[in-house]
Amino acid sequence: MEHTSYKLGPVSVTITPTKTAGRYEVRCQEGETVSTFTASEYELTYYRRHMNTKITQAFKAHRESATDSDSNESPKES
């Protein structure tokens, strides 16, 4: 498997080979938020759909928690 890039909605996913045979780095980015992990070729072949679902859910949860924390901040006095 060579270098692969694709979009999951607003999340960009890039898969690149690592120095270890059969292992790949999966880099997910949405704006300033970045997450990376490694996966085997087997996982990428047979569990990609599950992996994509998990990535989408994780970034959605992060967006929602960031929105919640922004709305919970009290206004600063000048």
C-alpha positions as CSV (number, residue, x, y, z in Angstrom):
1,M,0.0,0.0,0.0
2,E,1.3,3.4,-1.0
3,H,0.6,6.9,0.4
4,T,-3.2,7.4,0.5
5,S,-5.3,10.5,1.2
6,Y,-9.1,10.9,1.5
7,K,-11.8,13.0,3.2
8,L,-14.3,11.9,5.8
9,G,-16.5,15.0,5.7
10,P,-14.4,17.8,7.2
11,V,-11.7,15.4,8.4
12,S,-8.7,14.7,6.1
13,V,-7.1,11.3,6.5
14,T,-3.6,10.5,5.2
15,I,-2.1,7.0,5.4
16,T,1.6,6.6,5.0
17,P,3.9,3.6,5.4
18,T,6.1,3.5,8.5
19,K,9.7,2.2,8.7
20,T,8.2,-1.0,10.2
21,A,7.1,-3.5,7.5
22,G,3.3,-3.9,7.3
23,R,2.6,-0.9,9.6
24,Y,1.1,2.5,8.5
25,E,0.6,5.8,10.2
26,V,-2.9,7.2,9.9
27,R,-3.0,11.0,10.3
28,C,-6.4,12.6,10.8
29,Q,-6.8,16.4,10.7
30,E,-9.7,18.8,10.9
31,G,-8.5,22.4,11.2
32,E,-6.0,22.6,14.1
33,T,-7.1,19.3,15.5
34,V,-4.8,16.4,14.6
35,S,-4.8,12.7,15.7
36,T,-2.3,10.1,14.6
37,F,-2.2,6.3,15.2
38,T,-0.6,3.3,13.6
39,A,-2.4,0.4,12.0
40,S,-1.4,-2.8,10.3
41,E,-2.1,-3.5,6.6
42,Y,-4.6,-6.2,7.7
43,E,-6.5,-3.6,9.8
44,L,-6.6,-1.1,7.0
45,T,-7.8,-3.8,4.5
46,Y,-10.4,-5.5,6.6
47,Y,-11.4,-2.9,9.2
48,R,-11.2,0.4,7.3
49,R,-15.0,1.0,7.4
50,H,-15.0,0.5,11.2
51,M,-11.9,2.7,11.5
52,N,-13.5,5.5,9.4
53,T,-16.7,5.4,11.6
54,K,-14.5,5.7,14.8
55,I,-12.6,8.6,13.3
56,T,-15.8,10.4,12.3
57,Q,-17.4,9.9,15.7
58,A,-14.3,11.0,17.6
59,F,-13.9,14.2,15.7
60,K,-17.6,14.9,16.0
61,A,-17.4,14.5,19.8
62,H,-14.4,16.8,19.9
63,R,-16.2,19.5,17.9
64,E,-19.2,19.2,20.2
65,S,-17.1,19.4,23.4
66,A,-15.2,22.4,22.0
67,T,-18.5,24.1,21.3
68,D,-19.8,23.3,24.7
69,S,-16.7,24.6,26.5
70,D,-16.9,27.8,24.4
71,S,-20.5,28.5,25.4
72,N,-19.7,27.8,29.1
73,E,-17.0,30.4,29.3
74,S,-18.0,33.5,31.2
75,P,-17.5,36.9,29.3
76,K,-14.3,38.7,30.2
77,E,-14.5,42.1,31.8
78,S,-12.5,44.9,30.3
